[in-house]
Amino acid sequence: MIVCVCHRVSDRDIEHEVRHGCHSFDELQDETRVGTACGSCLDCARDTFDVARACRPDAVISAPATAAAKVPAEMRIIALSVVSRVSLSA
């Protein structure tokens, strides 16, 4: 599904960036320019990025280094259901 029409960025593009080491939404914007034109896709782009990060087995929850922990499997399952709902409603 196309997330950002202005820069033709899809959910697959966002997932690809995450798989290849994109760790922050700012970094994603630098690489893809998603959400940098009209901004109407920012919520969907952030949600897609967050879900892609949560679904990575090596993803780390954004927290201070001392409190960092791996994302539990239950959270990954919930995240996948959120993607399904976002994809279906779009």
C-alpha positions in Angstrom: 0.0 0.0 0.0 1.3 3.5 -0.8 1.8 5.4 2.4 3.2 8.7 1.0 1.8 9.7 -2.3 4.0 12.8 -2.6 7.2 10.7 -2.6 5.7 7.3 -3.6 6.7 5.5 -0.5 5.0 2.2 0.3 4.7 0.2 3.5 7.1 -2.3 1.8 9.6 0.5 1.3 9.4 1.4 5.0 9.7 -2.3 6.0 12.7 -2.6 3.7 14.4 0.4 5.4 13.8 -1.1 8.8 15.2 -4.5 7.7 18.3 -2.8 6.5 19.1 -0.9 9.7 16.8 2.1 9.9 16.4 2.7 13.6 14.5 6.0 13.8 11.7 7.8 12.1 14.0 10.8 11.4 16.4 8.4 9.7 13.5 6.9 7.7 12.6 10.4 6.5 16.1 11.2 5.5 16.3 8.0 3.4 12.8 8.0 1.8 11.5 11.6 2.3 8.2 10.1 3.7 6.0 12.7 5.3 8.2 15.6 4.3 6.0 17.2 1.7 2.3 17.7 2.5 2.5 15.8 5.8 -0.9 14.1 5.5 0.8 10.6 5.7 2.7 11.2 8.9 0.4 9.3 11.2 0.3 6.3 8.9 4.0 6.4 8.2 4.8 6.6 11.9 2.5 3.7 12.6 3.9 1.6 9.8 7.5 2.3 11.0 6.6 1.5 14.6 5.0 -1.8 13.6 7.9 -2.7 11.3 10.4 -2.0 14.2 8.3 -4.0 16.7 8.2 -6.9 14.3 11.9 -7.2 14.0 13.3 -9.9 16.2 16.3 -7.7 17.1 14.2 -4.5 17.6 14.8 -2.7 20.9 12.1 -0.6 22.6 12.9 3.1 22.6 14.2 3.6 26.1 17.3 4.7 27.9 20.2 2.2 27.3 19.9 0.9 30.8 16.2 0.0 30.4 16.4 -1.4 26.8 14.8 -4.8 26.3 13.8 -7.0 23.5 10.2 -6.6 22.2 8.1 -9.6 23.6 6.5 -11.9 21.1 3.0 -10.8 22.3 3.7 -7.3 21.3 4.8 -8.4 17.8 1.5 -10.3 17.4 -0.5 -7.2 18.4 1.6 -5.1 16.0 0.8 -7.4 13.1 -2.9 -7.1 13.8 -2.6 -3.3 13.8 -0.9 -3.4 10.4 -3.8 -5.6 9.1 -6.4 -3.1 10.3 -4.4 -0.1 8.9 -4.1 -1.9 5.5 -7.8 -2.8 5.4 -9.0 0.6 6.3 -6.9 2.4 3.7 
